[in-house]
Amino acid sequence: MASTSEKTKKKKTTQRVRIHSPKLKWMSTRLLDDVFTDEVSLFKPHFKVDYEAYLQRLWDSNPEIYEILKKAGDLESAREDLYVYLEKSERKVFALDNDLHILEKSTVRECIRVFRSIIGPINEFRTEYSALDSLWKLARNKRADLKSDISVGFILEFINLFRGVTGKSNIYLENVQVKKGIPEFFKMKGREAASARMEMLDDLGLSVQKYFKKYPSGLEEEVISWRSENRRKILRYFKATESDWYDYQWHLKNVIKDSRPLIDLIELSNEQKEAVDDAVAHKIAFGISPYYLSLMDTRLSIGYDHAVRAQVIPSKEYVDKMIESRTNRKISFDFMGEHDTSPIDLITRRYPGIAILKPFNTCAQICVYCQRNWEIERVLEPKALASKEKTDKALSWFDRHKSIGDVLVTGGDPLVMRDEQIRRILKSLASKSHIYRIRIGSRTPVVLPMRFTDDLMNILSEFHQPPKLEIALVTHFEHSYEITPESMEAVQKLRKAGISVYNQQVYTIENSRRFELAKLRIDLRRIGVDPYYTFNMKGKEETSRYMVPIARIMQERKEEARLLPGLDRTDEPVFNVPKLGKNHLRAGQDHRLVMILPDGSRVYEFHPWEKNITPVPPFNYVDVPIYDYLEELATRGENIRDYRTIWFYY
């Protein structure tokens, strides 16, 4: 595994703002205004970052820390003086005359904890970088001695941290320090108090609804109408009939495997066309079902289908990286270390009571940021089905490991297999008395909902026999725009058979805007799907442009999902630790921030799920810089002020 410093070298520092859209009027005048609520312009004409202004704002954000760094004769003196300063700052929080609001005090304590961690020598050793050394040299104007360029993202991280230590986070949009106080409704009683409280809650609810309107689902009448026309175009193009549309095998036979049908049926950008052509030319897995194509807007200007397109139309960066690593991708792209957690072919195991069975190694279409893109050769690969001998050997393996009660059958997509193949595997697993649940991991409700024929439902119902054996389906809706009458019908067939349906969404740049995922949760529940996991995207180089900072996941969970009813927020935000398994991001004891790298990336130390059970080593993860993420959101027309608290989710 590459060291933290090696990964750092691969990332580009952000010294100039990338311009992608004419909408970015804010970028010429106010970045810090949006992020920090300061009335100050830090940009010069032509969109070039005024680096010196950012640096000055860093020192202005906490003059005491600046003086400590500036006066320290060496790095260790600076470290010791900062430890003393942080200890005094923490003690001030508990002083009787401290008039900060208790919530702001909590932010102070958290910032102090993080700052101590970042300047800790052991974390410098483990990450092979010292943020303190860079700060010390910057304060003493010794930039020539810096080993790496220091980005605006790095400076912004410490502006917030410096402010947070003194109780000036501006989380609550106060012009001065947040003072002690309570809302007006707490000062009232009875109906008067309730009325005042209702006014505040109504304001919150209306603000949420305002965001929801930005993210239509495929159940809205206008969208249904668009897609009906799309379906007619696609059927004419393939010289097919209306009845063909409801035949899942017709869709499988007509999976789109190059750019020609896309060019003929929808508007593509030049970059999208080039990426698809390059992928096809270099035999990188690519495919889109006709049904899923019908979910795309015919014109780019409509823009509701961004998450749909991003699922299957690869970016140029993705294709270039896949081409570059063509010969060794089975090693370099296996982020979860499945090679090292597979005791025999087709089996993966990372937990005591669960194992994964992968009998079928392809899908109805290919998702760009698939966890297993390293082993899927092409869409509907003829040799994707494991041999009977290999499958039987994997099924027999469960007889020797009776502590396993829950089996996830995935792949690839196992529901692309023929009915008799599915039945054979379910029958074998059902015969093992220690197995009480079979989960089927499948995207067919999203990309091929007509797969849920009466014959398939009869097979699933045959083996769903509670309490002896439960059959459950785990699927993967990424956006409300993927939810359609057809997908709802498929889900309802399963629910009427008593089979639970759960959703695992991957948190990406395409569904991470304010309340975008909250809207998906509500729409999922309305069709009968339970939100299950929100996955931090795997730290895979080829899909870096889709990644979202961990801080944004935690912010979304606290500030957006928290406003939903409990039944709509049953999913758990998780990070998958390579070779080990899921780390729950809500559990602060399971991860901590240990370093800020020169490009603004945070380094997190993740503890394994086995913590407090057995001493398994932690894992250091280099996250995507918050600054880069906010910059990308801005190019998409987002108001960055909406995300200002992201810096304080550690």
C-alpha positions as CSV (number, residue, x, y, z in Angstrom):
1,M,0.0,0.0,0.0
2,A,1.3,3.4,-0.9
3,S,2.4,5.6,2.0
4,T,0.6,8.8,2.9
5,S,3.4,10.9,1.5
6,E,3.4,9.0,-1.8
7,K,-0.4,9.5,-2.1
8,T,0.1,13.2,-1.4
9,K,2.6,13.6,-4.3
10,K,0.0,12.3,-6.7
11,K,-2.5,15.0,-5.8
12,K,-2.3,18.4,-7.3
13,T,-2.3,21.5,-5.1
14,T,-5.0,24.0,-5.8
15,Q,-3.5,27.3,-6.6
16,R,-5.9,28.5,-9.3
17,V,-9.6,28.2,-9.3
18,R,-11.0,26.0,-12.1
19,I,-13.8,27.7,-14.0
20,H,-16.4,25.5,-15.6
21,S,-19.5,27.7,-15.7
22,P,-20.5,31.3,-16.4
23,K,-22.7,31.1,-13.2
24,L,-19.7,31.6,-11.0
25,K,-20.1,35.3,-10.2
26,W,-19.3,34.6,-6.6
27,M,-15.8,33.4,-7.5
28,S,-14.6,36.7,-8.6
29,T,-15.5,38.4,-5.4
30,R,-16.4,36.2,-2.5
31,L,-15.2,32.8,-1.5
32,L,-14.5,33.4,2.1
33,D,-17.7,35.5,2.4
34,D,-19.6,32.4,1.4
35,V,-17.7,29.9,3.5
36,F,-17.0,32.0,6.5
37,T,-19.5,34.9,6.3
38,D,-16.7,37.5,6.2
39,E,-17.3,40.7,4.2
40,V,-14.0,40.5,2.4
41,S,-12.8,39.9,-1.1
42,L,-9.8,37.7,-1.5
43,F,-9.8,37.4,-5.3
44,K,-8.0,39.4,-7.9
45,P,-9.3,39.9,-11.5
46,H,-9.2,36.9,-13.9
47,F,-10.1,34.5,-11.1
48,K,-6.6,34.0,-9.8
49,V,-6.5,33.2,-6.1
50,D,-4.9,35.9,-4.0
51,Y,-2.8,33.6,-2.0
52,E,-1.3,36.3,0.2
53,A,-4.7,37.4,1.3
54,Y,-5.6,33.9,2.3
55,L,-2.4,33.6,4.3
56,Q,-3.1,36.9,6.0
57,R,-6.5,35.8,6.9
58,L,-5.0,32.7,8.5
59,W,-2.9,34.8,10.9
60,D,-5.8,37.2,11.6
61,S,-8.0,34.3,12.5
62,N,-5.9,33.6,15.6
63,P,-3.2,36.2,16.4
64,E,-2.1,34.2,19.5
65,I,-1.2,31.1,17.5
66,Y,0.5,33.3,14.9
67,E,2.7,34.8,17.6
68,I,3.6,31.4,19.1
69,L,4.6,30.1,15.6
70,K,6.5,33.3,14.7
71,K,8.5,33.5,17.9
72,A,9.4,29.8,18.3
73,G,13.1,29.3,17.6
74,D,12.5,25.7,16.5
75,L,9.8,23.2,15.7
76,E,9.8,21.6,19.1
77,S,9.5,24.9,20.9
78,A,6.5,25.7,18.7
79,R,4.9,22.4,19.6
80,E,5.4,22.8,23.3
81,D,4.1,26.4,23.3
82,L,1.0,25.3,21.3
83,Y,0.3,22.5,23.8
84,V,0.4,25.0,26.6
85,Y,-1.9,27.4,24.7
86,L,-4.4,24.7,23.9
87,E,-4.5,23.5,27.5
88,K,-5.2,27.1,28.6
89,S,-7.9,27.5,25.9
90,E,-9.6,24.3,27.1
91,R,-9.5,25.4,30.7
92,K,-11.2,28.7,29.7
93,V,-14.1,26.8,28.4
94,F,-14.9,25.6,32.0
95,A,-14.4,29.0,33.6
96,L,-17.5,30.6,35.3
97,D,-17.0,33.9,33.5
98,N,-16.9,32.3,30.0
99,D,-20.0,33.6,28.3
100,L,-19.8,31.5,25.1
101,H,-22.9,29.4,24.3
102,I,-22.6,25.9,25.5
103,L,-22.8,24.6,22.0
104,E,-20.0,26.9,20.9
105,K,-18.0,25.6,23.8
106,S,-18.5,22.1,22.5
107,T,-17.0,23.2,19.2
108,V,-14.0,24.7,21.0
109,R,-13.3,21.4,22.8
110,E,-13.6,19.5,19.6
111,C,-11.2,21.8,17.7
112,I,-8.7,21.6,20.5
113,R,-8.8,17.8,20.5
114,V,-8.2,17.8,16.7
115,F,-5.4,20.4,16.9
116,R,-3.6,18.3,19.5
117,S,-3.9,15.3,17.3
118,I,-2.5,17.0,14.2
119,I,0.6,18.4,16.0
120,G,1.2,15.0,17.7
121,P,4.7,13.6,16.8
122,I,3.3,10.1,16.5
123,N,0.9,11.2,13.8
124,E,3.6,13.1,12.0
125,F,5.6,9.9,12.0
126,R,2.7,7.7,10.7
127,T,1.6,10.1,8.0
128,E,5.2,11.1,7.0
129,Y,4.2,14.8,7.1
130,S,4.1,17.6,9.7
131,A,1.4,20.3,9.3
132,L,3.0,22.1,12.2
133,D,6.3,22.3,10.4
134,S,4.6,23.9,7.4
135,L,2.7,26.4,9.7
136,W,5.8,27.3,11.6
137,K,7.8,28.0,8.4
138,L,4.9,30.0,6.9
139,A,4.7,32.1,10.0
140,R,8.4,32.7,10.0
141,N,8.4,33.5,6.2
142,K,10.6,30.5,5.4
143,R,8.6,29.3,2.4
144,A,11.8,28.3,0.6
145,D,12.3,25.6,3.2
146,L,8.8,24.0,2.7
147,K,9.0,20.5,1.2
148,S,5.6,20.8,-0.5
149,D,3.5,23.6,-2.0
150,I,0.8,24.7,0.5
151,S,-2.6,24.9,-1.0
152,V,-5.5,27.2,-0.3
153,G,-7.3,24.1,1.0
154,F,-4.7,23.6,3.7
155,I,-4.9,27.2,4.7
156,L,-8.7,27.1,4.9
157,E,-8.6,24.1,7.1
158,F,-6.5,25.9,9.6
159,I,-8.4,29.2,9.4
160,N,-11.4,27.3,10.6
161,L,-9.4,25.3,13.2
162,F,-7.8,28.5,14.6
163,R,-11.1,30.2,14.8
164,G,-12.8,27.2,16.4
165,V,-10.3,27.0,19.2
166,T,-11.3,30.6,20.3
167,G,-15.1,30.1,19.9
168,K,-15.4,32.0,16.7
169,S,-16.6,29.2,14.4
170,N,-19.5,31.3,13.1
171,I,-21.6,28.1,12.9
172,Y,-24.5,30.0,14.3
173,L,-24.1,33.0,12.0
174,E,-23.3,35.4,14.9
175,N,-21.3,38.5,14.2
176,V,-19.7,38.2,17.6
177,Q,-19.0,35.3,19.9
178,V,-22.2,33.3,20.6
179,K,-23.4,34.4,24.0
180,K,-25.3,32.5,26.6
181,G,-29.0,32.4,25.9
182,I,-32.0,30.4,25.2
183,P,-34.7,30.6,22.4
184,E,-37.7,32.7,23.1
185,F,-40.1,29.7,23.3
186,F,-38.2,28.4,26.3
187,K,-39.1,31.6,28.2
188,M,-42.8,31.0,27.6
189,K,-45.4,28.5,28.8
190,G,-48.4,26.6,27.4
191,R,-49.9,27.5,24.1
192,E,-47.8,30.7,23.8
193,A,-44.6,28.6,24.0
194,A,-46.1,26.0,21.5
195,S,-47.0,28.8,19.0
196,A,-43.6,30.3,19.1
197,R,-42.0,26.8,18.7
198,M,-44.3,26.0,15.8
199,E,-43.2,29.2,13.9
200,M,-39.6,28.0,14.1
201,L,-40.5,24.5,13.1
202,D,-42.6,25.7,10.1
203,D,-39.6,27.8,8.9
204,L,-37.4,24.8,9.1
205,G,-39.9,22.6,7.3
206,L,-40.5,25.1,4.5
207,S,-36.7,25.5,3.9
208,V,-36.4,21.7,3.5
209,Q,-39.3,21.6,1.0
210,K,-37.6,24.4,-1.0
211,Y,-34.6,22.1,-1.5
212,F,-36.7,19.1,-2.2
213,K,-38.2,20.8,-5.3
214,K,-34.7,20.8,-6.9
215,Y,-34.7,17.0,-7.0
216,P,-37.8,15.6,-8.8
217,S,-38.4,11.8,-8.7
218,G,-39.4,9.7,-11.7
219,L,-42.9,9.4,-10.2
220,E,-43.8,13.0,-11.1
221,E,-46.3,13.3,-13.9
222,E,-44.1,15.5,-16.1
223,V,-41.1,13.2,-15.8
224,I,-43.3,10.2,-16.5
225,S,-44.4,12.0,-19.7
226,W,-40.8,12.7,-20.8
227,R,-39.8,9.1,-20.3
228,S,-42.8,7.7,-22.1
229,E,-41.6,9.7,-25.2
230,N,-38.0,8.4,-24.5
231,R,-39.4,4.8,-24.5
232,R,-41.1,5.3,-27.8
233,K,-37.9,6.7,-29.4
234,I,-35.9,3.8,-28.1
235,L,-38.4,1.2,-29.4
236,R,-38.4,2.8,-32.8
237,Y,-34.6,2.9,-32.8
238,F,-34.4,-0.8,-32.1
239,K,-37.4,-1.7,-34.2
240,A,-39.1,-3.2,-31.2
241,T,-42.7,-3.4,-29.9
242,E,-44.3,-2.2,-26.7
243,S,-44.5,-5.7,-25.5
244,D,-40.7,-6.1,-26.0
245,W,-40.2,-3.3,-23.4
246,Y,-41.7,-5.4,-20.7
247,D,-39.5,-8.4,-21.5
248,Y,-36.3,-8.2,-19.5
249,Q,-34.6,-10.6,-21.9
250,W,-35.2,-8.1,-24.7
251,H,-33.4,-5.4,-22.7
252,L,-30.4,-7.8,-22.0
253,K,-30.1,-8.6,-25.7
254,N,-30.1,-4.9,-26.6
255,V,-27.8,-3.5,-23.9
256,I,-26.0,-0.5,-25.4
257,K,-22.3,-1.2,-25.7
258,D,-21.0,1.8,-27.6
259,S,-21.7,5.5,-28.1
260,R,-23.7,5.3,-31.4
261,P,-27.2,4.7,-29.8
262,L,-26.5,7.4,-27.2
263,I,-25.6,9.9,-29.9
264,D,-28.7,9.1,-31.9
265,L,-31.1,9.1,-28.9
266,I,-29.8,11.7,-26.4
267,E,-27.6,14.7,-26.3
268,L,-24.0,13.9,-25.3
269,S,-21.2,16.3,-24.4
270,N,-18.0,15.9,-26.4
271,E,-16.2,14.7,-23.3
272,Q,-18.9,12.0,-22.6
273,K,-18.7,10.7,-26.2
274,E,-14.9,10.7,-26.1
275,A,-14.9,8.8,-22.8
276,V,-17.3,6.2,-24.0
277,D,-15.4,5.7,-27.3
278,D,-12.1,5.3,-25.4
279,A,-13.6,2.9,-23.0
280,V,-15.0,0.7,-25.8
281,A,-11.7,0.9,-27.8
282,H,-9.7,-0.3,-24.8
283,K,-12.2,-2.9,-23.7
284,I,-13.1,-1.2,-20.4
285,A,-16.5,-2.5,-19.2
286,F,-19.3,-0.3,-20.5
287,G,-23.0,-1.0,-20.9
288,I,-26.4,0.7,-20.4
289,S,-29.8,-1.1,-20.5
290,P,-32.4,0.5,-22.8
291,Y,-34.6,1.0,-19.8
292,Y,-32.0,2.9,-17.9
293,L,-31.3,5.0,-21.0
294,S,-34.9,6.0,-21.0
295,L,-34.3,7.7,-17.6
296,M,-31.9,10.1,-19.2
297,D,-33.0,13.6,-20.3
298,T,-32.7,14.0,-24.0
299,R,-31.1,17.4,-23.7
300,L,-28.1,18.3,-21.5
301,S,-29.7,21.6,-20.5
302,I,-32.5,19.9,-18.5
303,G,-29.9,18.6,-16.0
304,Y,-32.1,16.5,-13.7
305,D,-30.4,13.3,-14.9
306,H,-26.9,14.1,-13.8
307,A,-26.7,11.2,-11.3
308,V,-28.2,8.8,-13.8
309,R,-25.6,9.6,-16.5
310,A,-22.8,9.6,-13.9
311,Q,-23.7,6.0,-13.0
312,V,-22.9,4.6,-16.4
313,I,-21.2,7.2,-18.6
314,P,-17.6,7.2,-17.5
315,S,-15.5,10.4,-17.0
316,K,-12.4,10.9,-19.0
317,E,-10.3,10.7,-15.9
318,Y,-11.8,7.3,-15.1
319,V,-11.1,5.9,-18.5
320,D,-7.6,7.2,-18.7
321,K,-6.8,5.7,-15.3
322,M,-8.3,2.3,-16.3
323,I,-6.3,2.3,-19.5
324,E,-3.1,3.2,-17.6
325,S,-3.7,0.3,-15.1
326,R,-5.1,-2.2,-17.6
327,T,-2.5,-4.8,-16.8
328,N,-2.5,-4.6,-13.0
329,R,-5.9,-3.3,-12.1
330,K,-6.9,-6.5,-10.3
331,I,-4.3,-5.5,-7.7
332,S,-4.3,-1.7,-7.8
333,F,-8.1,-1.2,-7.9
334,D,-9.0,-3.8,-5.3
335,F,-9.5,-1.2,-2.6
336,M,-11.3,-3.6,-0.2
337,G,-8.5,-6.2,-0.4
338,E,-10.9,-8.9,-1.5
339,H,-7.9,-11.0,-2.7
340,D,-6.8,-11.2,0.9
341,T,-10.3,-11.9,2.3
342,S,-11.3,-14.7,-0.1
343,P,-10.6,-18.1,1.4
344,I,-11.7,-19.9,-1.8
345,D,-13.0,-18.8,-5.2
346,L,-16.4,-17.0,-5.1
347,I,-16.3,-16.5,-1.4
348,T,-15.4,-13.3,0.6
349,R,-15.5,-13.1,4.4
350,R,-14.7,-10.2,6.7
351,Y,-17.1,-10.9,9.6
352,P,-17.8,-13.9,11.9
353,G,-21.5,-14.4,11.0
354,I,-21.6,-13.2,7.4
355,A,-20.0,-14.3,4.1
356,I,-20.4,-13.2,0.5
357,L,-21.0,-15.6,-2.4
358,K,-20.3,-14.3,-6.0
359,P,-21.5,-16.8,-8.5
360,F,-22.0,-14.4,-11.4
361,N,-19.4,-11.9,-12.4
362,T,-21.2,-9.3,-14.6
363,C,-24.3,-7.1,-14.6
364,A,-27.1,-5.9,-16.8
365,Q,-25.1,-2.7,-17.1
366,I,-21.9,-1.4,-15.6
367,C,-21.7,1.2,-12.9
368,V,-18.7,3.4,-13.2
369,Y,-17.8,3.5,-9.5
370,C,-18.5,-0.2,-8.9
371,Q,-16.5,-1.6,-6.0
372,R,-15.6,-4.6,-8.2
373,N,-14.7,-2.9,-11.4
374,W,-11.3,-4.6,-11.2
375,E,-12.8,-8.0,-11.8
376,I,-15.7,-7.3,-14.2
377,E,-14.4,-7.7,-17.7
378,R,-17.4,-6.5,-19.7
379,V,-21.2,-6.2,-19.6
380,L,-23.0,-9.5,-19.9
381,E,-19.7,-11.4,-20.3
382,P,-20.6,-14.9,-21.7
383,K,-18.2,-16.6,-19.2
384,A,-19.4,-14.6,-16.2
385,L,-21.3,-17.5,-14.7
386,A,-19.0,-19.6,-12.4
387,S,-18.7,-23.3,-13.4
388,K,-21.0,-25.8,-11.6
389,E,-17.9,-27.4,-10.1
390,K,-16.6,-24.1,-8.7
391,T,-20.1,-23.0,-7.5
392,D,-20.6,-26.4,-5.7
393,K,-17.3,-26.1,-4.0
394,A,-18.1,-22.6,-2.7
395,L,-21.6,-23.8,-1.5
396,S,-20.0,-26.8,0.2
397,W,-17.6,-24.4,2.0
398,F,-20.5,-23.2,4.1
399,D,-21.0,-26.7,5.5
400,R,-17.6,-26.4,7.2
401,H,-18.3,-22.9,8.6
402,K,-21.5,-23.1,10.6
403,S,-21.0,-19.8,12.4
404,I,-22.1,-18.1,9.2
405,G,-25.9,-17.5,9.3
406,D,-26.2,-14.6,6.8
407,V,-25.1,-15.0,3.2
408,L,-25.0,-12.2,0.7
409,V,-25.3,-13.4,-2.8
410,T,-23.9,-10.7,-5.1
411,G,-21.4,-10.4,-7.9
412,G,-21.9,-9.0,-10.5
413,D,-25.7,-9.1,-10.3
414,P,-27.0,-12.6,-9.5
415,L,-30.5,-11.7,-10.8
416,V,-29.2,-11.5,-14.3
417,M,-28.7,-15.3,-14.1
418,R,-31.4,-17.6,-15.5
419,D,-34.2,-18.6,-13.1
420,E,-33.1,-22.2,-12.8
421,Q,-29.5,-21.1,-11.9
422,I,-30.9,-18.8,-9.2
423,R,-33.1,-21.5,-7.8
424,R,-30.3,-24.0,-7.6
425,I,-28.1,-21.7,-5.5
426,L,-31.0,-20.7,-3.2
427,K,-32.0,-24.4,-2.8
428,S,-28.5,-25.3,-1.7
429,L,-28.1,-22.5,0.7
430,A,-31.6,-23.1,2.1
431,S,-30.7,-26.7,2.9
432,K,-28.1,-25.6,5.4
433,S,-29.8,-25.3,8.8
434,H,-27.4,-22.7,10.2
435,I,-28.2,-20.2,7.4
436,Y,-31.2,-18.1,8.5
437,R,-30.9,-15.3,6.0
438,I,-30.0,-15.0,2.3
439,R,-29.5,-11.4,1.0
440,I,-29.5,-10.9,-2.7
441,G,-27.5,-7.9,-3.9
442,S,-29.0,-6.6,-7.1
443,R,-29.5,-3.4,-9.1
444,T,-32.2,-4.9,-11.2
445,P,-35.0,-3.0,-9.4
446,V,-33.2,0.2,-10.6
447,V,-31.8,-0.8,-14.1
448,L,-34.1,-3.7,-15.1
449,P,-37.3,-3.7,-13.0
450,M,-39.1,-5.9,-15.5
451,R,-36.8,-8.8,-14.3
452,F,-39.3,-9.5,-11.5
453,T,-41.5,-11.9,-13.4
454,D,-44.0,-14.2,-11.9
455,D,-41.6,-17.1,-12.3
456,L,-38.8,-15.2,-10.4
457,M,-41.2,-14.2,-7.7
458,N,-42.4,-17.8,-7.3
459,I,-38.8,-18.9,-6.8
460,L,-38.0,-16.2,-4.2
461,S,-41.3,-16.8,-2.4
462,E,-40.6,-20.6,-2.3
463,F,-37.5,-20.1,-0.2
464,H,-38.7,-17.1,1.9
465,Q,-40.0,-19.1,4.9
466,P,-39.8,-17.1,8.1
467,P,-38.7,-17.8,10.8
468,K,-36.6,-20.7,9.3
469,L,-35.2,-18.7,6.4
470,E,-35.5,-15.1,5.3
471,I,-34.9,-13.8,1.8
472,A,-34.1,-10.1,1.5
473,L,-33.1,-7.9,-1.4
474,V,-30.5,-5.2,-1.1
475,T,-30.5,-2.8,-4.0
476,H,-28.8,0.5,-5.0
477,F,-30.8,3.6,-5.8
478,E,-28.5,6.6,-6.1
479,H,-31.0,9.4,-6.8
480,S,-34.7,10.2,-6.7
481,Y,-34.6,10.5,-10.4
482,E,-34.1,6.7,-10.7
483,I,-37.3,6.0,-8.9
484,T,-40.0,5.2,-11.4
485,P,-43.5,3.5,-11.6
486,E,-41.7,0.4,-13.0
487,S,-39.2,0.2,-10.1
488,M,-42.0,0.8,-7.6
489,E,-44.0,-2.1,-9.1
490,A,-40.9,-4.4,-8.8
491,V,-40.4,-3.4,-5.1
492,Q,-44.1,-3.8,-4.4
493,K,-44.1,-7.3,-5.8
494,L,-41.3,-8.2,-3.4
495,R,-43.0,-6.5,-0.4
496,K,-46.3,-8.3,-1.1
497,A,-44.4,-11.6,-1.0
498,G,-43.1,-10.6,2.5
499,I,-39.6,-9.9,1.2
500,S,-37.9,-6.8,2.6
501,V,-36.1,-4.4,0.3
502,Y,-33.1,-2.3,1.5
503,N,-31.1,0.4,-0.2
504,Q,-27.4,1.0,-0.1
505,Q,-26.5,4.3,-1.7
506,V,-22.9,5.4,-2.4
507,Y,-22.4,9.0,-1.4
508,T,-20.9,10.8,-4.4
509,I,-20.6,14.3,-5.9
510,E,-23.8,13.4,-7.8
511,N,-26.1,13.0,-4.8
512,S,-24.4,15.1,-2.1
513,R,-26.0,18.6,-2.5
514,R,-28.0,20.0,0.4
515,F,-31.0,17.6,1.1
516,E,-30.4,15.6,-2.1
517,L,-30.0,12.4,-0.2
518,A,-32.7,13.3,2.2
519,K,-35.1,13.5,-0.7
520,L,-34.0,10.1,-1.9
521,R,-34.7,8.6,1.5
522,I,-38.2,9.9,1.5
523,D,-38.9,8.7,-2.0
524,L,-37.5,5.3,-1.3
525,R,-39.8,4.9,1.7
526,R,-42.8,5.9,-0.4
527,I,-42.2,3.0,-2.8
528,G,-41.4,0.4,0.0
529,V,-37.6,0.5,0.2
530,D,-35.8,0.9,3.6
531,P,-32.6,3.0,3.6
532,Y,-29.9,0.7,4.9
533,Y,-26.4,2.1,4.3
534,T,-24.8,5.3,3.0
535,F,-21.4,4.3,1.9
536,N,-18.5,6.7,1.8
537,M,-17.1,6.2,-1.7
538,K,-14.1,3.9,-1.9
539,G,-10.8,5.6,-2.1
540,K,-10.1,4.4,-5.6
541,E,-7.9,6.6,-7.7
542,E,-9.8,6.0,-10.9
543,T,-13.0,7.4,-9.4
544,S,-11.6,10.3,-7.4
545,R,-13.7,12.9,-9.3
546,Y,-16.8,11.4,-7.8
547,M,-15.6,11.4,-4.2
548,V,-17.0,13.5,-1.3
549,P,-15.2,14.4,1.9
550,I,-16.1,12.4,5.0
551,A,-17.0,15.6,6.7
552,R,-19.8,16.1,4.2
553,I,-21.4,12.7,5.0
554,M,-21.3,13.6,8.7
555,Q,-22.7,17.0,8.0
556,E,-25.5,15.5,5.9
557,R,-26.4,13.1,8.6
558,K,-26.5,15.7,11.4
559,E,-28.1,18.7,9.6
560,E,-30.3,17.2,6.9
561,A,-31.2,13.6,7.7
562,R,-31.8,14.7,11.3
563,L,-34.8,16.8,10.1
564,L,-36.6,13.7,8.7
565,P,-38.8,11.3,10.6
566,G,-37.0,8.4,12.1
567,L,-38.4,5.9,9.6
568,D,-36.9,7.9,6.7
569,R,-33.4,7.9,8.2
570,T,-32.8,4.3,9.0
571,D,-29.6,4.2,7.0
572,E,-26.2,4.2,8.6
573,P,-23.2,6.2,7.2
574,V,-20.2,3.9,6.9
575,F,-16.7,3.7,5.7
576,N,-15.4,0.4,4.4
577,V,-12.0,-0.3,5.9
578,P,-9.9,-2.4,3.4
579,K,-9.7,-6.1,4.3
580,L,-11.6,-5.5,7.5
581,G,-15.1,-4.1,6.9
582,K,-17.5,-1.3,7.8
583,N,-16.6,1.5,10.2
584,H,-19.7,3.5,11.4
585,L,-19.0,7.1,10.8
586,R,-21.4,8.3,13.4
587,A,-19.3,6.5,16.1
588,G,-16.6,9.1,17.0
589,Q,-14.6,6.4,18.8
590,D,-14.0,4.6,15.6
591,H,-12.1,7.2,13.7
592,R,-10.1,10.4,14.3
593,L,-8.5,13.1,12.2
594,V,-4.7,12.9,12.5
595,M,-3.2,15.2,9.9
596,I,-3.9,17.9,7.3
597,L,-1.8,17.4,4.2
598,P,-0.4,20.2,2.0
599,D,-3.2,19.9,-0.6
600,G,-5.8,20.2,2.1
601,S,-6.6,16.5,2.4
602,R,-7.5,15.2,5.8
603,V,-5.9,12.0,7.0
604,Y,-8.2,9.9,9.1
605,E,-7.1,7.0,11.3
606,F,-9.9,4.4,11.2
607,H,-10.3,1.8,13.9
608,P,-11.6,-1.7,12.9
609,W,-15.0,-3.0,13.9
610,E,-13.1,-5.5,16.1
611,K,-12.0,-2.6,18.4
612,N,-12.5,-3.6,22.1
613,I,-12.6,-7.3,21.0
614,T,-9.2,-8.0,19.5
615,P,-6.2,-5.7,18.7
616,V,-6.4,-5.3,14.9
617,P,-4.3,-2.4,13.5
618,P,-6.0,0.8,12.4
619,F,-6.0,2.1,8.8
620,N,-4.9,5.6,7.6
621,Y,-7.1,7.1,4.9
622,V,-6.4,10.2,2.8
623,D,-9.6,12.0,2.1
624,V,-10.6,14.3,-0.8
625,P,-9.9,18.0,0.2
626,I,-13.0,19.9,1.4
627,Y,-11.9,23.0,-0.6
628,D,-11.8,21.0,-3.9
629,Y,-15.3,19.6,-3.1
630,L,-16.8,23.0,-2.4
631,E,-15.1,24.3,-5.5
632,E,-16.8,21.6,-7.6
633,L,-20.2,22.3,-6.0
634,A,-19.8,26.0,-6.9
635,T,-19.2,25.1,-10.5
636,R,-22.6,23.4,-10.3
637,G,-24.3,26.6,-9.1
638,E,-24.5,25.7,-5.4
639,N,-24.4,28.5,-2.8
640,I,-21.3,27.6,-0.8
641,R,-22.7,29.4,2.3
642,D,-25.1,26.5,2.7
643,Y,-22.1,24.2,3.4
644,R,-20.2,26.6,5.8
645,T,-20.3,24.2,8.8
646,I,-18.6,21.3,6.9
647,W,-15.2,22.3,8.2
648,F,-16.2,21.5,11.8
649,Y,-17.1,17.9,11.2
650,Y,-14.0,16.0,12.2
